[in-house]
């Protein structure tokens, strides 16, 4: 049998009880995080877009450069998309 968390082979245990699905707590948590990331992929993509826009502006400000005129609009658009995703996530039942 294969571990649901790391994908490595599980050792065959005793013949009694339910068969193990994970090596331990670490693999169980890894599988849980993977399920959550898969279920919330669109929301996480929107968060990543906002982080990228903020990072670009921060980099330019710290370098003493003037951020391009469209940097603000990109950040605003990414934030609006994130707000829409959050609103949709609030009205849609979760996993």
PyMOL commands that place a pseudoatom at each C-alpha (Angstrom):
pseudoatom trace, name=CA, resn=UNK, resi=1, chain=A, elem=C, hetatm=0, pos=[0.000, 0.000, 0.000]
pseudoatom trace, name=CA, resn=UNK, resi=2, chain=A, elem=C, hetatm=0, pos=[1.155, 3.579, -0.702]
pseudoatom trace, name=CA, resn=UNK, resi=3, chain=A, elem=C, hetatm=0, pos=[1.204, 6.437, 1.852]
pseudoatom trace, name=CA, resn=UNK, resi=4, chain=A, elem=C, hetatm=0, pos=[-1.385, 9.097, 0.978]
pseudoatom trace, name=CA, resn=UNK, resi=5, chain=A, elem=C, hetatm=0, pos=[0.934, 11.838, 2.265]
pseudoatom trace, name=CA, resn=UNK, resi=6, chain=A, elem=C, hetatm=0, pos=[4.337, 11.165, 0.721]
pseudoatom trace, name=CA, resn=UNK, resi=7, chain=A, elem=C, hetatm=0, pos=[3.634, 8.473, -1.875]
pseudoatom trace, name=CA, resn=UNK, resi=8, chain=A, elem=C, hetatm=0, pos=[6.188, 6.016, -0.494]
pseudoatom trace, name=CA, resn=UNK, resi=9, chain=A, elem=C, hetatm=0, pos=[5.490, 2.368, 0.257]
pseudoatom trace, name=CA, resn=UNK, resi=10, chain=A, elem=C, hetatm=0, pos=[3.893, 1.636, 3.633]
pseudoatom trace, name=CA, resn=UNK, resi=11, chain=A, elem=C, hetatm=0, pos=[5.152, -1.263, 5.670]
pseudoatom trace, name=CA, resn=UNK, resi=12, chain=A, elem=C, hetatm=0, pos=[2.618, -4.026, 6.090]
pseudoatom trace, name=CA, resn=UNK, resi=13, chain=A, elem=C, hetatm=0, pos=[1.509, -4.043, 9.722]
pseudoatom trace, name=CA, resn=UNK, resi=14, chain=A, elem=C, hetatm=0, pos=[-0.296, -6.565, 11.841]
pseudoatom trace, name=CA, resn=UNK, resi=15, chain=A, elem=C, hetatm=0, pos=[-3.244, -8.368, 10.338]
pseudoatom trace, name=CA, resn=UNK, resi=16, chain=A, elem=C, hetatm=0, pos=[-5.581, -6.801, 12.883]
pseudoatom trace, name=CA, resn=UNK, resi=17, chain=A, elem=C, hetatm=0, pos=[-7.214, -3.409, 12.706]
pseudoatom trace, name=CA, resn=UNK, resi=18, chain=A, elem=C, hetatm=0, pos=[-7.590, -0.913, 9.942]
pseudoatom trace, name=CA, resn=UNK, resi=19, chain=A, elem=C, hetatm=0, pos=[-4.653, -0.686, 7.505]
pseudoatom trace, name=CA, resn=UNK, resi=20, chain=A, elem=C, hetatm=0, pos=[-2.510, 2.437, 7.827]
pseudoatom trace, name=CA, resn=UNK, resi=21, chain=A, elem=C, hetatm=0, pos=[-2.902, 5.154, 5.200]
pseudoatom trace, name=CA, resn=UNK, resi=22, chain=A, elem=C, hetatm=0, pos=[-0.020, 7.331, 6.392]
pseudoatom trace, name=CA, resn=UNK, resi=23, chain=A, elem=C, hetatm=0, pos=[3.445, 6.859, 7.861]
pseudoatom trace, name=CA, resn=UNK, resi=24, chain=A, elem=C, hetatm=0, pos=[2.562, 9.208, 10.698]
pseudoatom trace, name=CA, resn=UNK, resi=25, chain=A, elem=C, hetatm=0, pos=[1.349, 12.678, 11.641]
pseudoatom trace, name=CA, resn=UNK, resi=26, chain=A, elem=C, hetatm=0, pos=[3.685, 14.447, 9.195]
pseudoatom trace, name=CA, resn=UNK, resi=27, chain=A, elem=C, hetatm=0, pos=[2.335, 12.548, 6.210]
pseudoatom trace, name=CA, resn=UNK, resi=28, chain=A, elem=C, hetatm=0, pos=[-1.248, 12.991, 7.431]
pseudoatom trace, name=CA, resn=UNK, resi=29, chain=A, elem=C, hetatm=0, pos=[-0.734, 16.772, 7.667]
pseudoatom trace, name=CA, resn=UNK, resi=30, chain=A, elem=C, hetatm=0, pos=[0.935, 16.893, 4.232]
pseudoatom trace, name=CA, resn=UNK, resi=31, chain=A, elem=C, hetatm=0, pos=[-2.060, 15.102, 2.701]
pseudoatom trace, name=CA, resn=UNK, resi=32, chain=A, elem=C, hetatm=0, pos=[-4.473, 17.467, 4.455]
pseudoatom trace, name=CA, resn=UNK, resi=33, chain=A, elem=C, hetatm=0, pos=[-2.633, 20.540, 3.170]
pseudoatom trace, name=CA, resn=UNK, resi=34, chain=A, elem=C, hetatm=0, pos=[-2.597, 19.115, -0.348]
pseudoatom trace, name=CA, resn=UNK, resi=35, chain=A, elem=C, hetatm=0, pos=[-6.369, 18.523, -0.204]
pseudoatom trace, name=CA, resn=UNK, resi=36, chain=A, elem=C, hetatm=0, pos=[-6.976, 22.092, 1.036]
pseudoatom trace, name=CA, resn=UNK, resi=37, chain=A, elem=C, hetatm=0, pos=[-4.685, 23.581, -1.617]
pseudoatom trace, name=CA, resn=UNK, resi=38, chain=A, elem=C, hetatm=0, pos=[-6.471, 21.594, -4.313]
pseudoatom trace, name=CA, resn=UNK, resi=39, chain=A, elem=C, hetatm=0, pos=[-9.908, 22.642, -3.062]
pseudoatom trace, name=CA, resn=UNK, resi=40, chain=A, elem=C, hetatm=0, pos=[-8.892, 26.325, -2.864]
pseudoatom trace, name=CA, resn=UNK, resi=41, chain=A, elem=C, hetatm=0, pos=[-6.675, 26.577, -5.960]
pseudoatom trace, name=CA, resn=UNK, resi=42, chain=A, elem=C, hetatm=0, pos=[-8.434, 29.621, -7.453]
pseudoatom trace, name=CA, resn=UNK, resi=43, chain=A, elem=C, hetatm=0, pos=[-8.342, 31.523, -4.163]
pseudoatom trace, name=CA, resn=UNK, resi=44, chain=A, elem=C, hetatm=0, pos=[-4.651, 30.739, -3.678]
pseudoatom trace, name=CA, resn=UNK, resi=45, chain=A, elem=C, hetatm=0, pos=[-3.907, 31.876, -7.246]
pseudoatom trace, name=CA, resn=UNK, resi=46, chain=A, elem=C, hetatm=0, pos=[-5.607, 35.219, -6.519]
pseudoatom trace, name=CA, resn=UNK, resi=47, chain=A, elem=C, hetatm=0, pos=[-3.561, 35.631, -3.314]
pseudoatom trace, name=CA, resn=UNK, resi=48, chain=A, elem=C, hetatm=0, pos=[-0.381, 34.883, -5.286]
pseudoatom trace, name=CA, resn=UNK, resi=49, chain=A, elem=C, hetatm=0, pos=[-1.272, 37.527, -7.887]
pseudoatom trace, name=CA, resn=UNK, resi=50, chain=A, elem=C, hetatm=0, pos=[-1.723, 40.178, -5.160]
pseudoatom trace, name=CA, resn=UNK, resi=51, chain=A, elem=C, hetatm=0, pos=[1.553, 39.162, -3.515]
pseudoatom trace, name=CA, resn=UNK, resi=52, chain=A, elem=C, hetatm=0, pos=[3.391, 39.392, -6.856]
pseudoatom trace, name=CA, resn=UNK, resi=53, chain=A, elem=C, hetatm=0, pos=[2.000, 42.878, -7.567]
pseudoatom trace, name=CA, resn=UNK, resi=54, chain=A, elem=C, hetatm=0, pos=[2.908, 44.112, -4.086]
pseudoatom trace, name=CA, resn=UNK, resi=55, chain=A, elem=C, hetatm=0, pos=[6.373, 42.577, -4.363]
pseudoatom trace, name=CA, resn=UNK, resi=56, chain=A, elem=C, hetatm=0, pos=[7.041, 44.339, -7.656]
pseudoatom trace, name=CA, resn=UNK, resi=57, chain=A, elem=C, hetatm=0, pos=[6.052, 47.740, -6.240]
pseudoatom trace, name=CA, resn=UNK, resi=58, chain=A, elem=C, hetatm=0, pos=[8.056, 47.130, -3.044]
pseudoatom trace, name=CA, resn=UNK, resi=59, chain=A, elem=C, hetatm=0, pos=[11.157, 46.152, -5.047]
pseudoatom trace, name=CA, resn=UNK, resi=60, chain=A, elem=C, hetatm=0, pos=[10.984, 49.297, -7.158]
pseudoatom trace, name=CA, resn=UNK, resi=61, chain=A, elem=C, hetatm=0, pos=[10.404, 51.603, -4.187]
pseudoatom trace, name=CA, resn=UNK, resi=62, chain=A, elem=C, hetatm=0, pos=[13.316, 50.092, -2.264]
pseudoatom trace, name=CA, resn=UNK, resi=63, chain=A, elem=C, hetatm=0, pos=[15.547, 50.406, -5.342]
pseudoatom trace, name=CA, resn=UNK, resi=64, chain=A, elem=C, hetatm=0, pos=[14.672, 54.087, -5.564]
pseudoatom trace, name=CA, resn=UNK, resi=65, chain=A, elem=C, hetatm=0, pos=[12.871, 53.645, -8.850]
pseudoatom trace, name=CA, resn=UNK, resi=66, chain=A, elem=C, hetatm=0, pos=[9.507, 55.069, -9.774]
pseudoatom trace, name=CA, resn=UNK, resi=67, chain=A, elem=C, hetatm=0, pos=[6.980, 52.228, -10.118]
pseudoatom trace, name=CA, resn=UNK, resi=68, chain=A, elem=C, hetatm=0, pos=[5.422, 52.124, -13.595]
pseudoatom trace, name=CA, resn=UNK, resi=69, chain=A, elem=C, hetatm=0, pos=[2.074, 53.828, -14.005]
pseudoatom trace, name=CA, resn=UNK, resi=70, chain=A, elem=C, hetatm=0, pos=[0.313, 50.515, -14.560]
pseudoatom trace, name=CA, resn=UNK, resi=71, chain=A, elem=C, hetatm=0, pos=[1.678, 48.972, -11.335]
pseudoatom trace, name=CA, resn=UNK, resi=72, chain=A, elem=C, hetatm=0, pos=[-1.135, 50.507, -9.299]
pseudoatom trace, name=CA, resn=UNK, resi=73, chain=A, elem=C, hetatm=0, pos=[-3.784, 49.313, -11.708]
pseudoatom trace, name=CA, resn=UNK, resi=74, chain=A, elem=C, hetatm=0, pos=[-2.294, 45.775, -11.692]
pseudoatom trace, name=CA, resn=UNK, resi=75, chain=A, elem=C, hetatm=0, pos=[-2.363, 45.765, -7.903]
pseudoatom trace, name=CA, resn=UNK, resi=76, chain=A, elem=C, hetatm=0, pos=[-5.911, 47.120, -7.871]
pseudoatom trace, name=CA, resn=UNK, resi=77, chain=A, elem=C, hetatm=0, pos=[-7.052, 44.499, -10.393]
pseudoatom trace, name=CA, resn=UNK, resi=78, chain=A, elem=C, hetatm=0, pos=[-5.394, 41.670, -8.447]
pseudoatom trace, name=CA, resn=UNK, resi=79, chain=A, elem=C, hetatm=0, pos=[-6.952, 42.895, -5.188]
pseudoatom trace, name=CA, resn=UNK, resi=80, chain=A, elem=C, hetatm=0, pos=[-10.386, 43.087, -6.826]
pseudoatom trace, name=CA, resn=UNK, resi=81, chain=A, elem=C, hetatm=0, pos=[-10.017, 39.517, -8.102]
pseudoatom trace, name=CA, resn=UNK, resi=82, chain=A, elem=C, hetatm=0, pos=[-8.998, 38.363, -4.626]
pseudoatom trace, name=CA, resn=UNK, resi=83, chain=A, elem=C, hetatm=0, pos=[-11.986, 40.147, -3.070]
pseudoatom trace, name=CA, resn=UNK, resi=84, chain=A, elem=C, hetatm=0, pos=[-14.286, 38.441, -5.577]
pseudoatom trace, name=CA, resn=UNK, resi=85, chain=A, elem=C, hetatm=0, pos=[-12.747, 35.030, -4.833]
pseudoatom trace, name=CA, resn=UNK, resi=86, chain=A, elem=C, hetatm=0, pos=[-13.139, 35.624, -1.079]
pseudoatom trace, name=CA, resn=UNK, resi=87, chain=A, elem=C, hetatm=0, pos=[-16.767, 36.611, -1.526]
pseudoatom trace, name=CA, resn=UNK, resi=88, chain=A, elem=C, hetatm=0, pos=[-17.411, 33.491, -3.632]
pseudoatom trace, name=CA, resn=UNK, resi=89, chain=A, elem=C, hetatm=0, pos=[-15.602, 31.320, -1.063]
pseudoatom trace, name=CA, resn=UNK, resi=90, chain=A, elem=C, hetatm=0, pos=[-17.809, 32.742, 1.678]
pseudoatom trace, name=CA, resn=UNK, resi=91, chain=A, elem=C, hetatm=0, pos=[-21.017, 31.824, -0.129]
pseudoatom trace, name=CA, resn=UNK, resi=92, chain=A, elem=C, hetatm=0, pos=[-19.884, 28.413, -1.374]
pseudoatom trace, name=CA, resn=UNK, resi=93, chain=A, elem=C, hetatm=0, pos=[-19.803, 25.454, 1.010]
pseudoatom trace, name=CA, resn=UNK, resi=94, chain=A, elem=C, hetatm=0, pos=[-16.243, 24.321, 1.744]
pseudoatom trace, name=CA, resn=UNK, resi=95, chain=A, elem=C, hetatm=0, pos=[-14.717, 20.838, 1.660]
for i in range(1, 95): cmd.bond("trace and resi %d" % i, "trace and resi %d" % (i + 1))
show_as sticks, trace
zoom trace
